[in-house]
Amino acid sequence: MPLLETLQKFDLKKILKTALAHGGDFADLYAEEMETTQIISEDHKIDTAYTGRDRGVGLRVLHNFKTAHGFTNDISEKSLLRLAHSVAHAVKEKKILQDIHIHPVPPPLQHRIQQPPKDKDLQTKLKYIHQAEAVGWKLSPLIKQVKVLYADIHKDVVMINSLGEVTHDTRVYTLFYTQIVTAEDGRLQTGYHPVGGLVGLELLEQEPPEMIARKAALQALLMLKARKAPGGAMPVVISSEAGGTMIHEAVGHGLEADLACEGLSVYHNKLGQEIASPLVSVLDDATIPNKRGSFVFDDEGVAAQKTVLIEKGVLKNYMFDRRYSLREKTSSTGNGRRESFRKPPIVRMTNTMIAPGKTPPEDIIRSTEKGLFVKKMGGGQVNTVNGDFVFEVQEGYLIDKGKMGDPVRGAVLTGNGLHVLKIIDKVGKDLGFAIGTCGKDGQGVPVGDAQPTIRIPELTVGGEV
């Protein structure tokens, strides 16, 4: 029986009232049923191939801006009432309990899945792995390792809360990547190319496994021949192809309300202030069709939204979940997300991006006498309290006299997010997306990030001096 139908047979009003029996400001129930497939191939053999199922319910009470949360794998009315009693004991208040009128909330949008992965068998999915493998190994004898991953998730979620709202969302995620290692004369380089989204197997028609493997291999081979990046302060142009890794890490986390409102962000108490170049606008948008951070409702039953965080340099808003919106007496921006029913929701990004500008990206390169062009970003870390960041460059090139020059390896970008926002002097009219799984407080959720080509007139590049 579908999850929503199962829950509708229960006395939902009784369960929520039981959870609020000792008081509380808000209660909600999050039910989840998930099917997953994952296949990993490494060095000519299938290392992992499995399908799995998981289901359960999380129940939460908010009281004095604190969270009491519990969960169970037993989706029965008796089990949920027992869970509600358990969670209620964490609250020691006496409040008048309002009546609860259970009613469905219609979905504000839809994300169309053309080819649901659950309709295909494991052998079909293994073929995608073998197609990428074949291309990855044959391109060069310098290729020493090929790793390919295919994964899909079909997740059915139902949220019911003490406002009486019943929301339902079906999320289908597909992910595919190839990672290739090359070696020559003791040097190792890695190429990596992922694709994914709130999308079905049409993803691998738009970008076939062979193309994904080829991109990863060519990147690894190119970087193997690249010379060491120069070090020092210089102009840096970050391509739209790099996606919005920098905006996600160096800016986005600091605009999440749990950090910004607790004084753990460099953007604390800066609403209404000019914190960036007038060329810069930053959005968080869960409504974009089929992107990895998209959904219909967030994990608190709030409709997906497009939130303007920075508009022409001015800080307009933070990202809020229900808990922090209650505390700050504002509205949730639909950013309450959780890894599973086992975890309470927290403030998380969805698809975070710098909005495109008006400058052709080729003009940005042409107007840069010397500097570094970043085509692909690697990993990094950020201190949200002061905004300092360090990012690796996965694929970079020198800019010489307004033209793309030699490829370089080993570049590291070091700076401060707030300072970089203020000095960006060129914003392209293009837009490129990257995908990821964002980790925070022990939870990982799927996200997208994006940016146009941008120029930072001076940034410290770690490399050969």
C-alpha positions in Angstrom: 0.0 0.0 0.0 1.4 3.5 -0.8 2.8 5.4 2.1 0.3 8.2 2.0 -2.7 5.8 2.0 -1.2 3.9 4.9 -0.9 7.0 7.0 -4.3 8.3 6.1 -5.8 5.2 7.8 -4.3 6.3 11.2 -5.8 8.8 13.7 -3.2 11.5 12.7 -4.9 14.1 14.9 -4.5 11.9 17.9 -0.8 11.2 17.2 0.0 14.9 16.9 -2.0 15.8 20.0 -0.2 13.1 21.9 3.1 14.6 20.8 2.0 18.0 22.1 0.4 16.7 25.3 3.0 18.4 27.5 3.1 21.6 25.4 5.2 22.7 22.5 4.9 25.2 19.7 4.8 22.8 16.7 4.8 19.1 16.0 5.4 17.3 12.7 5.6 13.8 11.4 7.9 12.9 8.6 7.4 9.5 6.9 9.7 8.1 4.3 9.9 5.0 2.0 13.1 4.7 0.0 14.4 2.3 -2.7 18.1 2.6 -3.6 20.4 1.0 -6.2 24.2 1.5 -6.2 26.8 0.0 -8.5 30.5 0.7 -8.2 33.2 -0.6 -10.6 36.9 -0.2 -9.9 39.8 -1.7 -11.8 37.9 -3.9 -14.2 35.6 -5.5 -11.6 32.3 -4.7 -10.0 33.1 -3.8 -6.4 29.6 -3.1 -5.2 26.1 -3.9 -6.7 23.1 -3.7 -4.4 19.5 -2.6 -4.1 18.0 -1.8 -0.8 14.8 -0.6 0.9 14.3 1.6 3.9 11.2 3.0 5.6 10.3 4.8 8.8 8.8 7.8 10.5 10.4 10.7 12.4 8.4 12.7 14.9 9.4 16.1 16.2 8.2 18.7 18.7 9.5 22.2 18.7 9.4 23.9 22.2 11.1 27.1 23.2 13.0 26.9 19.9 14.5 23.6 20.9 13.9 20.2 19.2 12.7 16.9 20.6 12.9 14.2 18.0 12.5 10.4 17.8 12.0 7.8 15.0 10.8 4.3 14.4 10.9 1.8 11.5 7.5 0.4 12.5 4.9 2.3 10.5 1.8 1.4 12.5 -0.6 3.5 14.5 0.3 1.8 17.8 4.0 2.5 17.2 3.5 6.1 16.2 1.4 6.8 19.4 4.1 5.2 21.5 6.7 7.4 19.7 4.5 10.5 20.3 4.3 9.7 24.0 8.1 9.3 24.1 8.8 12.6 22.4 6.2 14.5 24.4 8.0 13.7 27.7 10.9 15.9 26.5 8.7 18.9 26.9 7.8 20.3 30.3 5.3 23.0 29.5 1.5 23.5 29.8 -0.1 25.1 26.9 -3.6 25.2 25.6 -3.7 22.7 22.7 -5.5 24.0 19.6 -7.7 21.7 17.6 -6.0 20.2 14.5 -7.8 20.1 11.2 -6.1 17.6 8.9 -6.1 18.8 5.2 -4.0 18.1 2.1 -1.8 20.9 0.7 -1.7 20.8 -3.2 1.7 20.6 -4.8 2.9 24.0 -6.1 4.9 22.5 -9.0 6.0 19.2 -10.5 9.3 17.8 -11.6 8.7 15.4 -14.5 10.7 12.1 -14.5 10.7 10.8 -18.1 12.4 7.4 -17.4 12.1 6.2 -13.8 15.1 4.1 -12.9 12.9 1.6 -10.9 11.4 0.5 -14.2 14.8 -0.9 -15.4 16.5 -4.0 -14.1 20.0 -4.2 -12.6 21.5 -5.6 -15.9 20.5 -2.4 -17.7 22.2 -0.3 -15.1 25.3 -2.5 -15.3 25.6 -1.7 -19.0 26.0 2.0 -18.2 29.0 1.1 -16.0 30.6 -1.1 -18.7 30.1 1.6 -21.3 32.0 4.1 -19.2 34.7 1.6 -18.2 35.5 0.7 -21.8 36.1 4.3 -22.8 38.0 5.1 -19.7 40.6 2.4 -20.1 41.2 2.6 -23.8 42.1 6.3 -24.2 45.7 6.0 -23.0 48.2 3.6 -21.4 48.9 6.3 -18.8 45.5 5.6 -17.3 46.1 3.5 -14.2 42.7 3.5 -12.4 39.1 3.8 -13.5 36.3 4.0 -11.0 32.6 4.3 -12.1 29.6 4.8 -10.0 25.9 4.5 -10.8 23.2 5.3 -8.2 19.5 5.9 -8.1 17.1 6.7 -5.3 13.3 6.6 -5.3 12.0 8.3 -2.2 8.4 8.8 -1.2 7.9 11.3 1.7 4.8 12.4 3.6 4.8 15.3 6.1 1.9 15.9 8.5 2.0 18.7 11.1 0.1 20.3 13.9 -1.2 23.0 11.5 -3.1 20.1 9.9 -1.1 20.3 6.7 -0.5 17.0 4.8 2.1 17.2 2.0 3.5 14.5 -0.2 6.5 14.5 -2.4 8.0 11.7 -4.6 11.7 12.3 -5.4 13.7 10.4 -8.0 17.5 11.0 -8.0 20.0 9.6 -10.5 23.8 10.0 -10.1 26.6 8.8 -12.3 30.3 9.6 -12.2 33.7 8.5 -13.5 37.0 9.1 -11.7 40.2 8.3 -13.5 43.8 8.3 -12.3 46.8 8.8 -14.6 50.4 8.3 -13.8 53.8 9.2 -15.4 57.3 9.5 -14.0 56.0 9.3 -10.4 53.3 12.0 -10.9 49.6 11.2 -10.3 46.6 13.2 -11.5 42.9 12.6 -11.1 40.1 13.4 -13.5 36.5 13.4 -12.2 33.2 14.1 -13.9 29.8 13.7 -12.2 26.3 14.2 -13.5 23.1 13.9 -11.6 19.8 15.5 -10.5 16.2 15.1 -9.6 15.9 13.1 -12.8 15.5 9.7 -14.3 17.6 7.7 -16.8 17.0 10.4 -19.4 20.1 11.9 -17.7 22.3 9.3 -19.4 20.8 10.0 -22.8 21.6 13.7 -22.4 25.1 12.9 -21.3 26.0 9.3 -22.2 28.4 7.3 -19.9 31.0 7.2 -22.7 31.1 11.0 -22.7 31.3 11.2 -18.9 34.3 8.8 -18.9 36.0 10.7 -21.8 35.7 14.0 -20.0 37.2 12.6 -16.8 40.1 10.9 -18.7 41.0 13.9 -20.8 41.1 16.1 -17.7 43.4 13.6 -15.9 45.7 13.3 -19.0 45.8 17.1 -19.5 46.7 17.8 -15.8 49.5 15.1 -16.0 51.2 17.2 -18.7 50.5 20.5 -17.0 53.2 22.5 -15.3 53.0 23.7 -11.7 50.8 26.7 -11.1 52.5 30.0 -10.2 51.9 31.4 -6.8 51.1 34.9 -5.5 48.3 37.4 -5.8 46.7 37.7 -9.2 43.4 38.1 -11.1 41.4 34.9 -11.1 38.6 34.1 -13.6 36.3 31.3 -12.5 34.5 29.6 -15.3 30.8 28.8 -15.2 31.9 25.2 -15.9 33.3 25.2 -12.4 29.7 25.4 -11.1 29.0 27.3 -7.9 31.3 25.4 -5.5 32.8 28.7 -4.2 29.4 30.4 -3.7 28.1 27.3 -1.9 30.9 27.0 0.5 32.3 30.5 0.9 28.9 32.3 1.0 26.0 29.9 1.2 26.7 28.2 4.5 27.1 31.6 6.2 23.6 32.6 5.0 21.9 29.6 6.6 19.9 31.0 9.5 21.2 28.5 12.2 24.6 29.9 11.6 23.8 33.5 10.7 21.3 34.0 13.6 23.6 32.4 16.2 26.5 34.7 15.5 28.5 31.8 13.8 28.6 33.5 10.4 30.5 36.5 9.0 27.0 37.6 7.7 25.5 37.9 11.2 23.5 41.1 11.7 24.2 42.3 8.2 20.6 42.2 6.7 20.0 45.3 4.6 23.7 46.1 4.3 25.8 46.2 1.1 28.0 43.1 1.4 28.9 42.5 -2.2 29.6 44.2 -5.5 26.5 45.6 -7.1 27.1 43.1 -9.9 26.4 40.2 -7.6 23.0 38.7 -6.8 22.8 35.3 -5.0 19.7 33.0 -5.0 18.7 29.8 -3.5 16.1 28.1 -5.7 14.5 24.6 -5.1 12.0 25.2 -8.0 14.4 24.8 -10.9 13.3 21.8 -12.9 15.2 18.5 -12.2 18.2 19.9 -10.5 19.9 17.9 -7.7 18.8 20.3 -5.0 15.2 20.6 -6.2 12.0 19.3 -4.7 8.2 20.0 -4.5 8.1 20.4 -0.7 11.1 20.6 1.7 11.3 18.0 4.6 9.1 20.1 6.8 6.3 20.3 4.3 7.0 23.9 3.1 6.7 24.5 -0.6 9.8 24.8 -2.7 10.8 28.5 -3.2 13.1 30.8 -4.9 14.8 33.0 -2.3 16.8 36.1 -3.1 19.6 36.2 -0.6 21.7 39.0 -2.1 20.3 41.5 -4.5 22.7 43.7 -6.4 25.1 43.5 -3.5 22.7 44.0 -0.7 22.0 41.2 1.8 18.2 40.6 1.6 17.5 37.4 3.5 18.8 34.3 5.1 17.7 30.7 4.5 15.2 29.6 7.2 13.6 26.4 8.3 10.5 26.3 10.5 12.5 26.4 13.8 14.5 29.5 13.0 11.6 31.2 11.3 9.6 30.8 14.5 12.5 32.2 16.5 13.0 35.2 14.2 9.3 35.7 13.6 9.5 35.4 9.9 8.5 32.8 7.3 10.3 29.6 6.4 12.1 29.9 3.0 11.7 26.1 2.4 15.2 25.2 3.5 14.3 22.7 6.2 16.0 19.5 5.0 17.1 16.1 6.5 19.1 13.1 5.4 16.4 10.6 6.5 13.6 10.0 9.0 16.3 9.2 11.5 17.4 12.8 11.7 15.6 16.1 12.5 15.5 18.8 9.8 18.0 21.6 9.8 18.7 24.6 7.6 20.2 23.5 4.3 20.8 25.0 0.9 19.0 23.7 -2.2 20.3 25.0 -5.5 22.5 28.1 -4.6 23.9 30.3 -7.3 25.2 33.7 -8.4 22.7 35.1 -10.9 24.0 35.7 -14.5 25.1 39.2 -15.5 25.4 40.8 -18.9 29.0 40.3 -19.9 30.0 37.7 -22.6 32.4 35.3 -20.8 34.9 35.5 -23.6 35.1 39.3 -23.0 36.0 38.6 -19.4 39.0 36.6 -20.4 39.9 39.1 -23.2 40.0 41.9 -20.7 42.3 40.1 -18.3 46.0 40.7 -19.1 47.4 38.0 -16.9 46.0 35.6 -14.3 44.5 32.2 -13.6 41.5 30.7 -15.3 39.7 28.1 -13.2 37.7 25.6 -15.3 37.0 23.1 -12.6 37.0 23.4 -8.8 38.2 20.7 -6.4 37.5 20.3 -2.7 37.9 23.0 -0.1 37.0 24.2 3.4 35.5 27.4 4.9 35.5 29.0 8.3 31.9 30.4 8.4 32.7 32.6 11.4 35.2 34.8 9.6 34.6 33.8 6.0 38.1 32.5 5.3 38.3 29.8 2.6 40.8 27.5 0.9 39.9 25.7 -2.4 41.8 23.4 -4.7 41.7 23.9 -8.4 41.0 20.7 -10.3 41.6 22.1 -13.7 43.3 25.5 -14.3 45.0 27.5 -17.1 47.1 30.6 -17.2 45.7 33.7 -18.8 48.3 35.6 -20.9 47.5 38.8 -22.7 43.8 38.1 -22.7 44.1 34.6 -24.1 43.9 31.1 -22.6 47.4 29.8 -22.0 49.1 26.7 -20.7 47.3 24.3 -18.3 48.6 24.3 -14.7 48.2 22.0 -11.8 48.4 22.2 -8.0 46.7 25.7 -7.7 45.0 26.5 -4.4 42.8 29.6 -3.9 42.9 31.3 -0.6 40.8 34.2 0.5 37.8 35.6 2.4 34.3 35.1 1.1 33.0 38.5 2.2 36.0 40.3 0.7 35.7 38.4 -2.6 32.0 39.2 -2.9 32.9 42.9 -2.6 35.6 43.0 -5.3 34.1 40.8 -8.1 34.3 43.2 -11.1 33.0 41.0 -14.0 29.9 38.7 -14.1 29.2 36.7 -17.2 25.9 36.1 -18.9 26.4 32.3 -18.9 25.4 29.9 -16.1 26.9 26.5 -15.2 25.8 24.0 -12.6 27.7 21.6 -10.4 26.3 18.8 -8.2 27.2 17.5 -4.8 26.1 16.0 -1.5 26.4 18.6 1.2 27.5 17.5 4.7 26.5 19.3 7.8 25.9 18.2 11.4 26.4 14.6 10.4 23.8 14.7 7.6 24.2 14.6 3.8 21.6 16.0 1.4 21.7 16.4 -2.4 22.4 20.0 -3.6 23.1 21.9 -6.7 25.2 25.1 -7.1 25.8 27.4 -10.1 27.5 30.5 -11.2 28.3 32.5 -14.4 31.9 33.2 -15.3 33.2 35.7 -12.8 36.4 37.7 -12.3 38.1 38.4 -9.0 40.7 41.1 -9.7 43.1 39.9 -7.0 43.1 36.6 -5.1 46.0 34.7 -3.5 46.9 31.6 -5.5 49.0 28.9 -3.7 51.5 27.4 -6.1 55.1 27.6 -7.2 56.7 31.0 -6.2 
